[in-house]
């Protein structure tokens, strides 16, 4: 374990100890919690402001659960007499978490070899980190994020799980503003930087897709010459980031091999296709290695080839044998929920729940996979689509375009859910949908009613939306055996307290 005393925490965070706090109190950083319900005896509780609540309101609950210290932005009285809870008082609890995370990385590097792998991109980060962790974990002690911890709160929480002796630390990096990836990079000092793609997710915050490319490229600019940038050659904006890297570059691609420059390598997927179950298969060619290695992925959708290649490129750079990489990629299934998660019901209906995240690019990719699974009309296909958030002024046009794509791909039925996504229905109608091929409903309960009444054996259903639209819970409902409904889709996750997803980016 890695322990830090209250006095050291105060020094590292430029904070002060509340009256009566014992400066010698030791905290195992693995027990740092941002939710009082996750506190265990010996924890330090971080009281931060969330979108819907203030963590300072839960300090007493955290102490009752066993917290011996809190990280707060103001003094929290323990009683009417004015006695304070044991705490380190700082200007900004989230920035203080970052300072502690940087100290943890420094201590591990001082004790033993540590390689930090940073992964960013507009889509695919979570799947890629899961794949890479699957390859590396059997090789050496590896720490990777829980779920999609990828921002100013989630990255420190990931770092806090590392210990002296951790060999590989995988960090997922999201961004909703310029400088955020630079901030995260300064925190963890990545040795490898993996960039997957530049899409229109968060275009509303950044102003343009070119600005998103600038922000994602902050990762390669943070690498030292001893590191390596791993870039998706098939995305022109990512490919151009090679010029911003002071480290050597490895490209990964399913295109023909380019002429690489000095210090550049090329890892390639050849003969890429999907099998009858929509799973990608290809031959993997490694730089400087004769022959190829077959990958039969168990993931769903051709778009996962980029994620598979990115994980392969990182593992190859770290010295993992090609045979081991190909074998691991062929064995792994989706490790995080709501990413092209397929459930085959007993009545023959197949449900694909991909509603953790959505942007125009991932919507199109998921619809193409749905069309392939339909087998040119052999199975009836349903696209149950909700709102794509954070698209800014282009939101209506982007939703309209997705509806038109569904028609062009000959999706049998389009069910659009929620007012924010209504332009999908309008676009489908304008593109040439007729009758009840496209339908708009106001909410997930109305969508469930339609599906419960109309789904038939053999149908394939895709459920997709941004996380905030909540359709992943609708996906859970319809994935259950027929006749079993756990309740309304308004089911939500923790709401009473700030969670690691707040003040961080969506994946």
C-alpha atoms as one frame of an Amber mdcrd trajectory, in Angstrom:
protein
   0.000   0.000   0.000   0.976   3.652  -0.352   0.374   5.717   2.772   0.431
   9.504   3.105   0.112  11.356   6.408  -2.318  14.190   7.019   0.631  16.575
   7.328   2.055  15.436   3.989  -1.359  15.774   2.332  -1.610  19.339   3.605
   1.862  20.133   2.272   1.244  18.559  -1.144  -2.116  20.296  -1.594  -1.136
  23.656  -0.063  -3.830  23.045   2.514  -4.187  23.447   6.269  -5.248  21.014
   8.965  -8.491  21.679  10.789  -8.265  22.263  14.520  -7.501  19.083  16.418
  -6.486  17.022  13.372  -3.594  14.684  14.137  -0.892  15.438  11.519   0.423
  11.877  11.866  -2.850  10.292  10.695  -1.969   7.883   7.874  -4.127   7.363
   4.823  -3.874   4.395   2.469  -4.511   6.150  -0.843  -6.453   3.128  -2.117
  -9.095   4.080   0.462  -9.676   7.616  -0.801 -13.374   7.973  -1.648 -15.527
  10.681  -3.237 -18.802   9.051  -2.165 -19.597   8.609   1.538 -21.348   5.314
   0.721 -18.023   3.906  -0.504 -16.113   4.827   2.659 -14.497   1.990   4.607
 -12.685   2.194   7.948  -9.476   4.195   7.535 -10.662   6.117   4.479 -10.119
   9.711   3.515 -13.335  11.230   2.198 -13.123  13.922  -0.497 -15.904  16.479
  -0.144 -16.344  18.075  -3.533 -19.163  20.008  -5.079 -21.200  18.065  -7.639
 -23.849  19.066 -10.147 -26.692  18.124  -7.816 -25.240  18.121  -4.310 -22.386
  19.287  -2.102 -20.062  16.655  -0.697 -19.578  18.715   2.467 -23.115  17.712
   3.447 -21.943  14.103   3.710 -18.801  14.523   5.838 -20.611  13.370   8.982
 -21.900  10.277   7.176 -18.392   9.513   5.913 -16.946   9.795   9.420 -19.683
   7.536  10.768 -18.734   4.991   8.105 -15.087   5.021   9.209 -13.362   7.962
   7.505 -10.475   9.194   9.646  -9.786  12.278   7.540 -11.635  14.424   5.008
 -10.397  16.633   2.185 -12.631  19.698   2.260 -12.887  23.203   0.859 -14.271
  24.691   4.081 -14.267  23.769   7.745 -17.101  21.379   8.645 -18.284  21.584
  12.291 -18.737  18.238  14.003 -21.090  19.563  16.693 -22.836  22.672  17.975
 -19.834  23.496  20.125 -17.806  24.242  16.997 -15.537  21.208  17.080 -14.322
  20.391  13.565 -14.057  17.051  11.833 -10.486  15.928  11.144  -9.729  17.398
   7.737  -7.313  18.984   5.323  -8.811  22.251   4.107  -7.867  23.182   0.535
  -8.904  25.748  -2.061 -10.096  23.130  -4.562 -10.654  19.483  -3.588 -10.452
  18.215  -7.179  -7.121  19.916  -7.852  -5.903  18.586  -4.514  -6.759  15.057
  -5.639  -4.619  15.677  -8.731  -1.671  16.767  -6.602  -1.958  13.603  -4.507
  -2.152  11.452  -7.635   1.017  13.034  -9.004   2.775  12.210  -5.725   1.619
   8.582  -5.937   3.055   8.256  -9.453   6.320   9.841  -8.264   6.615   7.402
  -5.345   5.973   4.345  -7.493   8.555   5.429 -10.071  11.071   5.957  -7.294
  10.458   2.434  -6.008  10.169   0.304  -9.148   9.772   0.454 -12.952   6.416
   1.915 -13.982   5.032   2.525 -17.462   2.045   4.862 -17.792  -0.131   4.496
 -20.883  -2.484   7.381 -21.682  -5.434   6.727 -24.016  -7.645   9.404 -25.560
  -9.995   9.869 -28.490 -13.575  10.872 -29.197 -14.730   7.243 -29.047 -13.355
   3.843 -28.080 -11.253   4.817 -25.061 -12.938   2.485 -22.605 -12.932  -0.512
 -24.933  -9.264   0.069 -25.786  -8.180   0.323 -22.153 -10.134  -2.840 -21.361
  -8.440  -4.704 -24.217  -4.986  -3.469 -23.236  -5.557  -4.366 -19.596  -6.628
  -7.820 -20.738  -3.327  -8.274 -22.551  -1.068  -6.792 -19.880  -2.618  -8.098
 -16.657  -1.348 -11.693 -17.128   2.105 -10.318 -17.966   2.718  -8.003 -15.001
   0.823  -6.092 -12.260  -1.529  -3.733 -14.110  -3.967  -1.048 -12.965  -6.646
   0.353 -15.258  -9.720   2.553 -14.743 -12.989   1.326 -13.364 -15.683   1.920
 -15.988 -14.968   5.198 -17.717 -13.048   7.102 -15.051 -11.329   9.531 -17.391
 -11.298  13.080 -16.042 -10.096  15.296 -13.219 -11.703  13.024 -10.609 -11.629
   9.643 -12.313  -7.925   9.715 -13.201  -6.764  10.300  -9.592  -9.115   7.565
  -8.381  -7.471   5.208 -10.878  -3.968   6.237  -9.785  -4.872   5.662  -6.128
  -5.362   1.950  -6.874  -1.722   1.570  -7.922   0.907   0.354  -5.481   4.657
   0.075  -5.342   5.338  -2.735  -7.778   2.602  -1.792 -10.247   4.238  -2.264
 -13.643   1.611  -0.842 -15.991  -0.783   2.009 -15.226  -3.417   2.550 -17.910
  -5.056   5.976 -17.875  -8.143   6.881 -19.893  -8.178  10.598 -20.689 -11.294
  12.549 -21.627 -11.639  16.249 -22.268 -14.362  18.851 -22.510 -12.065  21.870
 -22.770  -8.632  22.936 -23.949  -5.820  22.130 -21.556  -7.602  19.289 -19.760
  -5.472  16.540 -21.288  -2.360  18.609 -20.599  -3.478  18.793 -16.958  -4.011
  15.030 -16.772  -0.695  14.375 -18.530   1.174  16.576 -16.079  -0.445  14.554
 -13.316   0.548  11.068 -14.518   3.506  11.692 -16.903   2.521   9.176 -19.622
   5.210   7.131 -21.330   2.920   6.021 -24.163   0.188   8.132 -25.700  -2.584
   6.384 -27.664  -4.926   8.528 -29.777  -7.862   6.764 -31.406  -9.935   9.279
 -33.336 -11.231  12.825 -33.509 -15.003  13.085 -33.755 -17.702  15.621 -33.064
 -18.392  14.588 -29.465 -18.177  17.728 -27.284 -18.225  19.982 -30.361 -20.557
  22.221 -28.373 -17.864  22.887 -25.774 -14.896  23.079 -28.133 -16.554  25.051
 -30.919 -15.268  22.912 -33.795 -13.866  19.493 -34.618 -10.494  21.097 -35.386
 -10.368  22.408 -31.830 -11.092  18.894 -30.590  -8.067  17.691 -32.565  -5.930
  20.361 -30.919  -7.121  19.225 -27.490  -6.619  15.495 -28.121  -3.139  16.168
 -29.481  -2.075  17.586 -26.139  -1.301  13.991 -25.187   1.443  13.531 -27.788
   2.908  16.919 -26.892   3.262  15.729 -23.295   5.418  12.723 -24.204   9.154
  12.762 -23.629  11.571  11.667 -26.386  11.897   8.385 -24.466   8.180   7.701
 -24.879   6.174   6.771 -27.970   3.038   8.098 -29.655   0.607   5.485 -30.988
  -1.623   7.075 -33.623  -4.561   5.938 -35.758  -3.344   6.395 -39.324  -6.881
   6.034 -40.692  -8.021   9.285 -39.059  -6.420  12.192 -40.898  -6.531  14.535
 -37.903  -4.869  11.933 -35.698  -2.298  11.083 -38.379  -1.296  14.761 -38.518
  -0.475  14.702 -34.796   2.781  12.911 -35.600   4.215  16.346 -36.358   3.360
  17.484 -32.829   5.177  14.616 -31.121   8.700  14.860 -29.817   8.572  11.091
 -29.286   8.822   8.400 -31.987   5.561   7.282 -33.579   3.819   3.984 -34.230
   0.869   4.144 -36.626  -1.878   1.542 -36.550  -4.198   1.091 -39.504  -6.353
  -1.164 -41.629  -5.224   0.743 -44.736  -2.271   0.048 -46.996   1.080   0.678
 -45.365   2.318   4.249 -45.812   5.868   5.440 -46.172   6.887   6.059 -42.587
   9.360   8.651 -41.482  12.326   8.372 -39.180  11.405   6.785 -35.852   7.989
   5.695 -37.156   6.541   2.172 -37.205   3.409   0.739 -38.754   1.107  -1.948
 -37.335  -1.528  -3.179 -39.761  -4.777  -5.138 -39.917  -5.123  -6.979 -43.232
  -8.099  -8.750 -44.800 -10.498  -7.068 -42.391 -14.083  -8.369 -42.382 -16.879
  -9.360 -40.033 -18.227 -12.865 -39.548 -21.888 -13.868 -39.509 -22.208 -12.646
 -35.917 -20.897  -9.169 -36.766 -17.537  -9.776 -35.072 -14.371  -8.390 -36.691
 -11.681 -10.712 -38.018  -8.339  -9.825 -39.592  -4.684 -10.692 -39.985  -2.409
  -8.673 -37.710   0.973  -7.610 -39.092   3.578  -6.275 -36.661   6.415  -3.904
 -37.589   9.674  -5.703 -38.242   8.049  -9.118 -37.987   7.497 -11.570 -40.831
   4.087 -13.130 -41.308   0.762 -12.279 -39.715  -1.271 -13.387 -36.720  -4.984
 -14.102 -36.930  -7.430 -12.229 -34.730 -11.018 -13.482 -34.352 -12.501 -10.859
 -32.041 -15.536 -11.498 -29.879 -16.454  -7.801 -29.910 -19.375  -6.644 -32.010
 -18.890  -4.245 -34.925 -16.254  -3.429 -37.508 -15.482  -0.116 -35.800 -13.775
  -2.056 -32.998 -10.859  -2.813 -35.339  -9.380   0.573 -34.404  -9.582  -0.275
 -30.698  -8.116  -3.738 -31.235  -5.226  -2.300 -33.225  -4.558   0.411 -30.657
  -4.321  -2.149 -27.850  -2.083  -4.331 -30.017   0.208  -1.392 -30.822   0.592
  -0.477 -27.152   1.254  -4.061 -26.075   3.769  -4.520 -28.895   5.594  -1.355
 -27.853   5.787  -2.756 -24.322   7.419  -5.936 -25.589   4.542  -8.395 -25.417
   4.942 -11.257 -27.920   2.778 -11.026 -31.069   1.361 -14.491 -30.418   0.232
 -13.429 -26.958  -1.347 -10.222 -28.279  -3.310 -11.950 -31.047  -4.468 -14.722
 -28.723  -5.643 -12.282 -26.051  -7.505 -10.081 -28.534  -9.265 -13.172 -29.874
 -10.351 -14.315 -26.425 -11.583 -11.075 -24.874 -15.205 -10.023 -24.718 -16.544
  -6.576 -23.851 -15.454  -5.882 -20.288 -17.421  -2.685 -19.618 -21.189  -2.483
 -19.796 -23.302  -0.810 -22.479 -20.685  -1.006 -25.244 -22.262  -3.067 -28.048
 -23.440  -5.420 -25.320 -25.378  -8.243 -26.971 -28.064 -10.307 -25.270 -29.874
 -13.112 -27.106 -33.262 -13.621 -25.515 -34.824 -17.071 -25.270 -37.527 -16.047
 -27.759 -34.963 -15.325 -30.485 -34.811 -11.532 -30.115 -31.261 -10.124 -30.020
 -30.667  -6.880 -28.096 -27.554  -4.761 -28.610 -27.206  -2.213 -25.810 -24.720
   0.463 -26.894 -26.202   3.329 -24.917 -23.291   4.398 -22.756 -22.175   7.061
 -25.201 -23.151   8.411 -28.595 -21.922  10.871 -31.182 -22.582  11.036 -34.931
 -19.610   8.821 -35.776 -20.438   6.082 -33.272 -24.128   6.226 -34.261 -23.253
   5.526 -37.884 -20.883   2.717 -36.899 -23.516   1.059 -34.711 -26.178   1.371
 -37.428 -23.842  -0.262 -39.957 -23.318  -3.163 -37.568 -27.085  -3.464 -37.077
 -27.597  -3.550 -40.843 -24.999  -6.304 -41.190 -26.675  -8.364 -38.485 -29.933
  -8.001 -40.345 -28.426 -10.060 -43.140 -29.969  -8.152 -46.050 -33.466  -8.612
 -44.695 -33.079 -12.063 -43.188 -33.814 -10.556 -39.759 -35.922  -7.501 -38.945
 -33.787  -4.689 -37.515 -34.824  -2.061 -34.967 -32.819   1.079 -34.187 -33.992
   2.564 -30.882 -32.136   5.862 -30.735 -31.991   8.689 -28.204 -30.340  12.051
 -28.031 -26.667  12.706 -28.751 -25.627  15.345 -26.226 -23.038  18.135 -26.368
 -23.182  18.738 -30.131 -23.718  22.485 -29.861 -25.271  24.406 -32.718 -25.054
  21.449 -35.095 -27.258  19.236 -32.933 -30.407  19.338 -35.072 -28.499  18.777
 -38.319 -26.516  15.877 -36.849 -29.633  14.173 -35.501 -31.396  14.680 -38.827
 -28.439  13.089 -40.628 -28.492   9.998 -38.416 -32.172   9.443 -39.223 -31.378
   9.610 -42.927 -28.519   7.111 -42.512 -30.905   4.641 -40.866 -33.133   4.796
 -43.953 -30.219   4.449 -46.384 -29.028   1.356 -44.509 -32.504  -0.166 -44.855
 -33.036  -0.473 -41.110 -36.490  -2.027 -40.766 -37.784   0.126 -37.908 -36.516
   3.377 -36.375 -37.830   4.267 -32.929 -36.707   7.740 -31.849 -36.944   8.480
 -28.123 -37.150  11.919 -26.520 -37.634  15.479 -27.720 -33.900  16.103 -28.058
 -33.629  13.351 -30.680 -36.809  14.128 -32.631 -34.837  15.453 -35.618 -33.779
  11.835 -36.307 -37.416  10.953 -36.960 -37.898  14.042 -39.119 -34.770  13.218
 -41.118 -35.903   9.640 -41.679 -39.303  10.781 -42.907 -37.750  13.340 -45.247
 -35.312  10.713 -46.562 -38.131   8.453 -47.635 -39.363   6.443 -44.670 -43.121
   5.815 -44.812 -45.861   4.329 -42.732 -44.614   3.225 -39.327 -41.035   2.511
 -40.343 -40.003   5.521 -38.265 -41.783   6.409 -35.053 -41.226   9.112 -32.441
 -42.073   8.560 -28.761 -41.586  11.017 -25.890 -39.746   8.809 -23.414 -38.266
   5.417 -22.610 -41.466   4.064 -21.074 -43.363   4.786 -24.277 -40.573   3.118
 -26.254 -40.757   0.061 -24.013 -44.488  -0.205 -24.605 -43.965  -0.202 -28.378
 -41.209  -2.803 -28.208 -43.080  -5.063 -25.795 -46.026  -5.102 -28.172 -44.219
  -5.413 -31.490 -40.938  -7.301 -31.093 -41.043 -10.717 -32.722 -38.718 -13.744
 -32.701 -35.657 -13.121 -34.856 -35.677  -9.328 -34.477 -32.397  -7.519 -33.794
 -32.670  -4.388 -31.645 -29.998  -1.691 -31.272 -30.423   0.705 -28.329 -28.139
   3.735 -28.493 -27.951   7.229 -26.998 -25.659   9.439 -24.994 -25.244   8.400
 -21.376 -27.322  11.298 -20.098 -30.303  10.223 -22.197 -30.560   7.054 -20.111
 -31.567   4.547 -22.794 -29.105   2.007 -21.423 -31.741   1.187 -18.804 -34.315
   0.666 -21.539 -31.827  -1.732 -23.113 -31.664  -3.644 -19.844 -35.452  -3.871
 -19.697 -35.952  -5.279 -23.164 -33.005  -7.658 -22.803 -34.869  -9.532 -20.072
 -36.867 -12.645 -20.936 -40.280 -11.759 -22.282 -42.849 -10.988 -19.631 -40.321
  -9.906 -17.014 -40.005  -6.156 -16.505 -38.061  -4.843 -13.490 -39.920  -1.539
 -13.514 -39.870   1.831 -15.117 -36.866   2.985 -17.106 -36.501   6.075 -14.969
 -34.148   3.975 -12.880 -31.032   6.001 -12.119 -27.633   5.524 -10.583 -26.457
   7.271  -7.397 -27.964  10.736  -7.219 -27.660  11.946  -3.658 -23.981  12.709
  -3.784 -21.312  13.854  -6.231 -19.868  10.957  -8.216 -16.561  10.511 -10.054
 -18.307  11.382 -13.325 -18.844  14.971 -12.243 -16.276  17.575 -13.168 -14.964
  15.105 -15.673 -15.723  14.340 -19.288 -18.046  11.816 -20.800 -16.193   9.128
 -22.673
